[in-house]
């Protein structure tokens, strides 16, 4: 269960969950006015973040997150990560993520206007599908259970 949530968090979505005909019909077009509106909103968010970065609530949140990160329960998750990544299952998952990175490196290019363009979405989608399959194969495994216990312990602390 935790692996499925992590897969969604990392942005991998199984294309098999959707009707492929609908996916093929999905086309997104943004007018120049729409693009300007999106850029304005992004700049507004950036400006607001700069204004509040030194505020008390942000400082308090930062110190709370640091305290949480240094709990023994979170350190146990780090140790579990190392064990998992050294296992055959972890190595397979890393290899799949590496394939995603290679596709991005090969097909993602900066545009003259400062944006990004992805040349081959299908190859990237295939690689992300492989990652999703690896996460799915971990559902109910000893790793899934170990992570569920470790995460529950970490979020049961007063720091969380």
PyMOL commands that place a pseudoatom at each C-alpha (Angstrom):
pseudoatom trace, name=CA, resn=UNK, resi=1, chain=A, elem=C, hetatm=0, pos=[0.000, 0.000, 0.000]
pseudoatom trace, name=CA, resn=UNK, resi=2, chain=A, elem=C, hetatm=0, pos=[2.792, 2.432, 0.875]
pseudoatom trace, name=CA, resn=UNK, resi=3, chain=A, elem=C, hetatm=0, pos=[4.573, 1.602, -2.377]
pseudoatom trace, name=CA, resn=UNK, resi=4, chain=A, elem=C, hetatm=0, pos=[1.453, 2.449, -4.383]
pseudoatom trace, name=CA, resn=UNK, resi=5, chain=A, elem=C, hetatm=0, pos=[1.140, 5.775, -2.591]
pseudoatom trace, name=CA, resn=UNK, resi=6, chain=A, elem=C, hetatm=0, pos=[4.809, 6.472, -3.178]
pseudoatom trace, name=CA, resn=UNK, resi=7, chain=A, elem=C, hetatm=0, pos=[4.437, 5.672, -6.863]
pseudoatom trace, name=CA, resn=UNK, resi=8, chain=A, elem=C, hetatm=0, pos=[1.605, 8.164, -7.170]
pseudoatom trace, name=CA, resn=UNK, resi=9, chain=A, elem=C, hetatm=0, pos=[3.568, 10.722, -5.174]
pseudoatom trace, name=CA, resn=UNK, resi=10, chain=A, elem=C, hetatm=0, pos=[6.493, 10.392, -7.542]
pseudoatom trace, name=CA, resn=UNK, resi=11, chain=A, elem=C, hetatm=0, pos=[4.238, 10.976, -10.470]
pseudoatom trace, name=CA, resn=UNK, resi=12, chain=A, elem=C, hetatm=0, pos=[3.960, 7.509, -11.937]
pseudoatom trace, name=CA, resn=UNK, resi=13, chain=A, elem=C, hetatm=0, pos=[0.510, 6.645, -13.136]
pseudoatom trace, name=CA, resn=UNK, resi=14, chain=A, elem=C, hetatm=0, pos=[-0.308, 3.375, -14.774]
pseudoatom trace, name=CA, resn=UNK, resi=15, chain=A, elem=C, hetatm=0, pos=[-1.673, 4.010, -18.256]
pseudoatom trace, name=CA, resn=UNK, resi=16, chain=A, elem=C, hetatm=0, pos=[-3.551, 0.723, -18.004]
pseudoatom trace, name=CA, resn=UNK, resi=17, chain=A, elem=C, hetatm=0, pos=[-5.919, 2.382, -15.537]
pseudoatom trace, name=CA, resn=UNK, resi=18, chain=A, elem=C, hetatm=0, pos=[-7.249, 4.564, -18.313]
pseudoatom trace, name=CA, resn=UNK, resi=19, chain=A, elem=C, hetatm=0, pos=[-8.947, 3.791, -21.567]
pseudoatom trace, name=CA, resn=UNK, resi=20, chain=A, elem=C, hetatm=0, pos=[-6.112, 4.048, -24.076]
pseudoatom trace, name=CA, resn=UNK, resi=21, chain=A, elem=C, hetatm=0, pos=[-8.399, 5.603, -26.661]
pseudoatom trace, name=CA, resn=UNK, resi=22, chain=A, elem=C, hetatm=0, pos=[-9.131, 8.467, -24.282]
pseudoatom trace, name=CA, resn=UNK, resi=23, chain=A, elem=C, hetatm=0, pos=[-5.447, 8.971, -23.594]
pseudoatom trace, name=CA, resn=UNK, resi=24, chain=A, elem=C, hetatm=0, pos=[-4.715, 9.113, -27.309]
pseudoatom trace, name=CA, resn=UNK, resi=25, chain=A, elem=C, hetatm=0, pos=[-7.441, 11.743, -27.706]
pseudoatom trace, name=CA, resn=UNK, resi=26, chain=A, elem=C, hetatm=0, pos=[-6.064, 13.908, -24.895]
pseudoatom trace, name=CA, resn=UNK, resi=27, chain=A, elem=C, hetatm=0, pos=[-4.579, 17.030, -26.387]
pseudoatom trace, name=CA, resn=UNK, resi=28, chain=A, elem=C, hetatm=0, pos=[-3.691, 20.101, -24.419]
pseudoatom trace, name=CA, resn=UNK, resi=29, chain=A, elem=C, hetatm=0, pos=[-3.329, 23.426, -26.140]
pseudoatom trace, name=CA, resn=UNK, resi=30, chain=A, elem=C, hetatm=0, pos=[-2.546, 26.647, -24.345]
pseudoatom trace, name=CA, resn=UNK, resi=31, chain=A, elem=C, hetatm=0, pos=[-3.133, 30.004, -25.957]
pseudoatom trace, name=CA, resn=UNK, resi=32, chain=A, elem=C, hetatm=0, pos=[-0.590, 32.788, -25.592]
pseudoatom trace, name=CA, resn=UNK, resi=33, chain=A, elem=C, hetatm=0, pos=[-2.984, 34.519, -23.185]
pseudoatom trace, name=CA, resn=UNK, resi=34, chain=A, elem=C, hetatm=0, pos=[-3.341, 31.294, -21.202]
pseudoatom trace, name=CA, resn=UNK, resi=35, chain=A, elem=C, hetatm=0, pos=[0.399, 30.842, -21.095]
pseudoatom trace, name=CA, resn=UNK, resi=36, chain=A, elem=C, hetatm=0, pos=[0.816, 34.421, -19.878]
pseudoatom trace, name=CA, resn=UNK, resi=37, chain=A, elem=C, hetatm=0, pos=[-1.783, 33.827, -17.151]
pseudoatom trace, name=CA, resn=UNK, resi=38, chain=A, elem=C, hetatm=0, pos=[-0.013, 30.643, -16.016]
pseudoatom trace, name=CA, resn=UNK, resi=39, chain=A, elem=C, hetatm=0, pos=[3.351, 32.414, -15.958]
pseudoatom trace, name=CA, resn=UNK, resi=40, chain=A, elem=C, hetatm=0, pos=[1.856, 35.310, -13.970]
pseudoatom trace, name=CA, resn=UNK, resi=41, chain=A, elem=C, hetatm=0, pos=[0.468, 32.899, -11.370]
pseudoatom trace, name=CA, resn=UNK, resi=42, chain=A, elem=C, hetatm=0, pos=[3.795, 31.076, -11.140]
pseudoatom trace, name=CA, resn=UNK, resi=43, chain=A, elem=C, hetatm=0, pos=[5.589, 34.391, -10.656]
pseudoatom trace, name=CA, resn=UNK, resi=44, chain=A, elem=C, hetatm=0, pos=[3.037, 35.393, -8.004]
pseudoatom trace, name=CA, resn=UNK, resi=45, chain=A, elem=C, hetatm=0, pos=[3.714, 32.155, -6.116]
pseudoatom trace, name=CA, resn=UNK, resi=46, chain=A, elem=C, hetatm=0, pos=[7.446, 32.737, -6.375]
pseudoatom trace, name=CA, resn=UNK, resi=47, chain=A, elem=C, hetatm=0, pos=[7.138, 36.328, -5.137]
pseudoatom trace, name=CA, resn=UNK, resi=48, chain=A, elem=C, hetatm=0, pos=[4.932, 35.264, -2.229]
pseudoatom trace, name=CA, resn=UNK, resi=49, chain=A, elem=C, hetatm=0, pos=[7.370, 32.519, -1.264]
pseudoatom trace, name=CA, resn=UNK, resi=50, chain=A, elem=C, hetatm=0, pos=[10.227, 35.043, -1.218]
pseudoatom trace, name=CA, resn=UNK, resi=51, chain=A, elem=C, hetatm=0, pos=[8.168, 37.383, 0.988]
pseudoatom trace, name=CA, resn=UNK, resi=52, chain=A, elem=C, hetatm=0, pos=[7.383, 34.712, 3.577]
pseudoatom trace, name=CA, resn=UNK, resi=53, chain=A, elem=C, hetatm=0, pos=[10.611, 32.699, 3.571]
pseudoatom trace, name=CA, resn=UNK, resi=54, chain=A, elem=C, hetatm=0, pos=[11.959, 34.410, 6.697]
pseudoatom trace, name=CA, resn=UNK, resi=55, chain=A, elem=C, hetatm=0, pos=[8.605, 34.593, 8.521]
pseudoatom trace, name=CA, resn=UNK, resi=56, chain=A, elem=C, hetatm=0, pos=[8.035, 32.932, 11.894]
pseudoatom trace, name=CA, resn=UNK, resi=57, chain=A, elem=C, hetatm=0, pos=[5.614, 30.261, 10.602]
pseudoatom trace, name=CA, resn=UNK, resi=58, chain=A, elem=C, hetatm=0, pos=[8.076, 29.182, 7.912]
pseudoatom trace, name=CA, resn=UNK, resi=59, chain=A, elem=C, hetatm=0, pos=[10.966, 29.118, 10.383]
pseudoatom trace, name=CA, resn=UNK, resi=60, chain=A, elem=C, hetatm=0, pos=[8.834, 27.130, 12.839]
pseudoatom trace, name=CA, resn=UNK, resi=61, chain=A, elem=C, hetatm=0, pos=[7.884, 24.638, 10.142]
pseudoatom trace, name=CA, resn=UNK, resi=62, chain=A, elem=C, hetatm=0, pos=[11.513, 24.256, 9.118]
pseudoatom trace, name=CA, resn=UNK, resi=63, chain=A, elem=C, hetatm=0, pos=[12.672, 23.575, 12.676]
pseudoatom trace, name=CA, resn=UNK, resi=64, chain=A, elem=C, hetatm=0, pos=[9.798, 21.127, 13.222]
pseudoatom trace, name=CA, resn=UNK, resi=65, chain=A, elem=C, hetatm=0, pos=[10.719, 19.215, 10.071]
pseudoatom trace, name=CA, resn=UNK, resi=66, chain=A, elem=C, hetatm=0, pos=[14.366, 19.106, 11.152]
pseudoatom trace, name=CA, resn=UNK, resi=67, chain=A, elem=C, hetatm=0, pos=[13.395, 17.708, 14.562]
pseudoatom trace, name=CA, resn=UNK, resi=68, chain=A, elem=C, hetatm=0, pos=[11.215, 15.102, 12.866]
pseudoatom trace, name=CA, resn=UNK, resi=69, chain=A, elem=C, hetatm=0, pos=[13.999, 14.162, 10.423]
pseudoatom trace, name=CA, resn=UNK, resi=70, chain=A, elem=C, hetatm=0, pos=[16.387, 13.511, 13.303]
pseudoatom trace, name=CA, resn=UNK, resi=71, chain=A, elem=C, hetatm=0, pos=[14.143, 11.117, 15.238]
pseudoatom trace, name=CA, resn=UNK, resi=72, chain=A, elem=C, hetatm=0, pos=[15.327, 7.549, 15.638]
pseudoatom trace, name=CA, resn=UNK, resi=73, chain=A, elem=C, hetatm=0, pos=[12.178, 6.386, 13.825]
pseudoatom trace, name=CA, resn=UNK, resi=74, chain=A, elem=C, hetatm=0, pos=[13.072, 8.350, 10.688]
pseudoatom trace, name=CA, resn=UNK, resi=75, chain=A, elem=C, hetatm=0, pos=[16.654, 7.096, 10.948]
pseudoatom trace, name=CA, resn=UNK, resi=76, chain=A, elem=C, hetatm=0, pos=[15.219, 3.556, 10.969]
pseudoatom trace, name=CA, resn=UNK, resi=77, chain=A, elem=C, hetatm=0, pos=[13.438, 4.345, 7.686]
pseudoatom trace, name=CA, resn=UNK, resi=78, chain=A, elem=C, hetatm=0, pos=[16.793, 5.468, 6.269]
pseudoatom trace, name=CA, resn=UNK, resi=79, chain=A, elem=C, hetatm=0, pos=[18.349, 2.161, 7.355]
pseudoatom trace, name=CA, resn=UNK, resi=80, chain=A, elem=C, hetatm=0, pos=[15.426, 0.273, 5.797]
pseudoatom trace, name=CA, resn=UNK, resi=81, chain=A, elem=C, hetatm=0, pos=[15.963, 2.244, 2.570]
pseudoatom trace, name=CA, resn=UNK, resi=82, chain=A, elem=C, hetatm=0, pos=[19.589, 1.133, 2.436]
pseudoatom trace, name=CA, resn=UNK, resi=83, chain=A, elem=C, hetatm=0, pos=[18.629, -2.516, 2.989]
pseudoatom trace, name=CA, resn=UNK, resi=84, chain=A, elem=C, hetatm=0, pos=[15.901, -2.317, 0.368]
pseudoatom trace, name=CA, resn=UNK, resi=85, chain=A, elem=C, hetatm=0, pos=[18.139, -0.674, -2.227]
pseudoatom trace, name=CA, resn=UNK, resi=86, chain=A, elem=C, hetatm=0, pos=[20.749, -3.396, -1.678]
pseudoatom trace, name=CA, resn=UNK, resi=87, chain=A, elem=C, hetatm=0, pos=[18.147, -6.143, -2.231]
pseudoatom trace, name=CA, resn=UNK, resi=88, chain=A, elem=C, hetatm=0, pos=[17.324, -7.628, -5.654]
pseudoatom trace, name=CA, resn=UNK, resi=89, chain=A, elem=C, hetatm=0, pos=[13.914, -5.911, -5.550]
pseudoatom trace, name=CA, resn=UNK, resi=90, chain=A, elem=C, hetatm=0, pos=[15.512, -2.555, -4.799]
pseudoatom trace, name=CA, resn=UNK, resi=91, chain=A, elem=C, hetatm=0, pos=[18.091, -2.988, -7.538]
pseudoatom trace, name=CA, resn=UNK, resi=92, chain=A, elem=C, hetatm=0, pos=[15.332, -3.755, -10.074]
pseudoatom trace, name=CA, resn=UNK, resi=93, chain=A, elem=C, hetatm=0, pos=[13.413, -0.656, -8.992]
pseudoatom trace, name=CA, resn=UNK, resi=94, chain=A, elem=C, hetatm=0, pos=[16.537, 1.495, -9.236]
pseudoatom trace, name=CA, resn=UNK, resi=95, chain=A, elem=C, hetatm=0, pos=[17.237, 0.128, -12.706]
pseudoatom trace, name=CA, resn=UNK, resi=96, chain=A, elem=C, hetatm=0, pos=[13.727, 1.069, -13.828]
pseudoatom trace, name=CA, resn=UNK, resi=97, chain=A, elem=C, hetatm=0, pos=[14.087, 4.594, -12.389]
pseudoatom trace, name=CA, resn=UNK, resi=98, chain=A, elem=C, hetatm=0, pos=[17.460, 4.836, -14.134]
pseudoatom trace, name=CA, resn=UNK, resi=99, chain=A, elem=C, hetatm=0, pos=[15.713, 4.033, -17.423]
pseudoatom trace, name=CA, resn=UNK, resi=100, chain=A, elem=C, hetatm=0, pos=[13.270, 6.892, -16.744]
pseudoatom trace, name=CA, resn=UNK, resi=101, chain=A, elem=C, hetatm=0, pos=[16.196, 9.224, -16.128]
pseudoatom trace, name=CA, resn=UNK, resi=102, chain=A, elem=C, hetatm=0, pos=[17.890, 8.144, -19.345]
pseudoatom trace, name=CA, resn=UNK, resi=103, chain=A, elem=C, hetatm=0, pos=[14.697, 8.798, -21.330]
pseudoatom trace, name=CA, resn=UNK, resi=104, chain=A, elem=C, hetatm=0, pos=[14.421, 12.254, -19.775]
pseudoatom trace, name=CA, resn=UNK, resi=105, chain=A, elem=C, hetatm=0, pos=[18.061, 13.006, -20.486]
pseudoatom trace, name=CA, resn=UNK, resi=106, chain=A, elem=C, hetatm=0, pos=[17.673, 11.855, -24.076]
pseudoatom trace, name=CA, resn=UNK, resi=107, chain=A, elem=C, hetatm=0, pos=[14.344, 13.534, -24.863]
pseudoatom trace, name=CA, resn=UNK, resi=108, chain=A, elem=C, hetatm=0, pos=[13.947, 16.573, -22.599]
pseudoatom trace, name=CA, resn=UNK, resi=109, chain=A, elem=C, hetatm=0, pos=[15.289, 19.801, -24.066]
pseudoatom trace, name=CA, resn=UNK, resi=110, chain=A, elem=C, hetatm=0, pos=[15.169, 23.457, -23.100]
pseudoatom trace, name=CA, resn=UNK, resi=111, chain=A, elem=C, hetatm=0, pos=[13.340, 25.715, -25.532]
pseudoatom trace, name=CA, resn=UNK, resi=112, chain=A, elem=C, hetatm=0, pos=[14.477, 29.139, -26.683]
pseudoatom trace, name=CA, resn=UNK, resi=113, chain=A, elem=C, hetatm=0, pos=[11.745, 30.727, -24.575]
pseudoatom trace, name=CA, resn=UNK, resi=114, chain=A, elem=C, hetatm=0, pos=[13.039, 29.136, -21.375]
pseudoatom trace, name=CA, resn=UNK, resi=115, chain=A, elem=C, hetatm=0, pos=[10.545, 26.270, -21.306]
pseudoatom trace, name=CA, resn=UNK, resi=116, chain=A, elem=C, hetatm=0, pos=[11.011, 22.537, -21.675]
pseudoatom trace, name=CA, resn=UNK, resi=117, chain=A, elem=C, hetatm=0, pos=[10.062, 20.224, -24.527]
pseudoatom trace, name=CA, resn=UNK, resi=118, chain=A, elem=C, hetatm=0, pos=[9.784, 16.439, -24.322]
pseudoatom trace, name=CA, resn=UNK, resi=119, chain=A, elem=C, hetatm=0, pos=[10.450, 14.821, -27.701]
pseudoatom trace, name=CA, resn=UNK, resi=120, chain=A, elem=C, hetatm=0, pos=[9.204, 11.294, -27.073]
pseudoatom trace, name=CA, resn=UNK, resi=121, chain=A, elem=C, hetatm=0, pos=[6.395, 11.000, -24.542]
pseudoatom trace, name=CA, resn=UNK, resi=122, chain=A, elem=C, hetatm=0, pos=[5.602, 7.390, -25.468]
pseudoatom trace, name=CA, resn=UNK, resi=123, chain=A, elem=C, hetatm=0, pos=[9.040, 6.069, -24.509]
pseudoatom trace, name=CA, resn=UNK, resi=124, chain=A, elem=C, hetatm=0, pos=[8.896, 7.944, -21.207]
pseudoatom trace, name=CA, resn=UNK, resi=125, chain=A, elem=C, hetatm=0, pos=[5.392, 6.603, -20.553]
pseudoatom trace, name=CA, resn=UNK, resi=126, chain=A, elem=C, hetatm=0, pos=[6.652, 3.052, -21.195]
pseudoatom trace, name=CA, resn=UNK, resi=127, chain=A, elem=C, hetatm=0, pos=[9.474, 3.507, -18.709]
pseudoatom trace, name=CA, resn=UNK, resi=128, chain=A, elem=C, hetatm=0, pos=[7.126, 4.995, -16.094]
pseudoatom trace, name=CA, resn=UNK, resi=129, chain=A, elem=C, hetatm=0, pos=[4.807, 2.039, -16.653]
pseudoatom trace, name=CA, resn=UNK, resi=130, chain=A, elem=C, hetatm=0, pos=[7.739, -0.279, -15.878]
pseudoatom trace, name=CA, resn=UNK, resi=131, chain=A, elem=C, hetatm=0, pos=[8.365, 1.634, -12.644]
pseudoatom trace, name=CA, resn=UNK, resi=132, chain=A, elem=C, hetatm=0, pos=[4.672, 1.354, -11.730]
pseudoatom trace, name=CA, resn=UNK, resi=133, chain=A, elem=C, hetatm=0, pos=[4.816, -2.391, -12.390]
pseudoatom trace, name=CA, resn=UNK, resi=134, chain=A, elem=C, hetatm=0, pos=[7.816, -2.712, -10.062]
pseudoatom trace, name=CA, resn=UNK, resi=135, chain=A, elem=C, hetatm=0, pos=[5.944, -0.851, -7.318]
pseudoatom trace, name=CA, resn=UNK, resi=136, chain=A, elem=C, hetatm=0, pos=[2.894, -3.036, -7.906]
pseudoatom trace, name=CA, resn=UNK, resi=137, chain=A, elem=C, hetatm=0, pos=[5.015, -6.175, -7.571]
pseudoatom trace, name=CA, resn=UNK, resi=138, chain=A, elem=C, hetatm=0, pos=[6.069, -4.974, -4.121]
pseudoatom trace, name=CA, resn=UNK, resi=139, chain=A, elem=C, hetatm=0, pos=[2.488, -4.730, -2.800]
pseudoatom trace, name=CA, resn=UNK, resi=140, chain=A, elem=C, hetatm=0, pos=[2.126, -7.130, 0.113]
pseudoatom trace, name=CA, resn=UNK, resi=141, chain=A, elem=C, hetatm=0, pos=[5.814, -8.049, 0.073]
pseudoatom trace, name=CA, resn=UNK, resi=142, chain=A, elem=C, hetatm=0, pos=[8.039, -8.133, 3.129]
pseudoatom trace, name=CA, resn=UNK, resi=143, chain=A, elem=C, hetatm=0, pos=[9.315, -4.699, 2.064]
pseudoatom trace, name=CA, resn=UNK, resi=144, chain=A, elem=C, hetatm=0, pos=[5.811, -3.276, 1.881]
pseudoatom trace, name=CA, resn=UNK, resi=145, chain=A, elem=C, hetatm=0, pos=[5.076, -4.542, 5.385]
pseudoatom trace, name=CA, resn=UNK, resi=146, chain=A, elem=C, hetatm=0, pos=[8.395, -3.313, 6.758]
pseudoatom trace, name=CA, resn=UNK, resi=147, chain=A, elem=C, hetatm=0, pos=[7.877, 0.166, 5.317]
pseudoatom trace, name=CA, resn=UNK, resi=148, chain=A, elem=C, hetatm=0, pos=[4.315, 0.315, 6.601]
pseudoatom trace, name=CA, resn=UNK, resi=149, chain=A, elem=C, hetatm=0, pos=[5.492, -0.470, 10.139]
pseudoatom trace, name=CA, resn=UNK, resi=150, chain=A, elem=C, hetatm=0, pos=[8.417, 1.972, 9.938]
pseudoatom trace, name=CA, resn=UNK, resi=151, chain=A, elem=C, hetatm=0, pos=[6.348, 4.841, 8.522]
pseudoatom trace, name=CA, resn=UNK, resi=152, chain=A, elem=C, hetatm=0, pos=[3.576, 4.301, 11.075]
pseudoatom trace, name=CA, resn=UNK, resi=153, chain=A, elem=C, hetatm=0, pos=[6.163, 4.412, 13.868]
pseudoatom trace, name=CA, resn=UNK, resi=154, chain=A, elem=C, hetatm=0, pos=[7.710, 7.601, 12.492]
pseudoatom trace, name=CA, resn=UNK, resi=155, chain=A, elem=C, hetatm=0, pos=[4.370, 9.384, 12.225]
pseudoatom trace, name=CA, resn=UNK, resi=156, chain=A, elem=C, hetatm=0, pos=[3.332, 8.266, 15.702]
pseudoatom trace, name=CA, resn=UNK, resi=157, chain=A, elem=C, hetatm=0, pos=[6.075, 10.393, 17.309]
pseudoatom trace, name=CA, resn=UNK, resi=158, chain=A, elem=C, hetatm=0, pos=[5.338, 13.742, 18.939]
pseudoatom trace, name=CA, resn=UNK, resi=159, chain=A, elem=C, hetatm=0, pos=[7.663, 15.400, 16.416]
pseudoatom trace, name=CA, resn=UNK, resi=160, chain=A, elem=C, hetatm=0, pos=[5.431, 14.249, 13.560]
for i in range(1, 160): cmd.bond("trace and resi %d" % i, "trace and resi %d" % (i + 1))
show_as sticks, trace
zoom trace
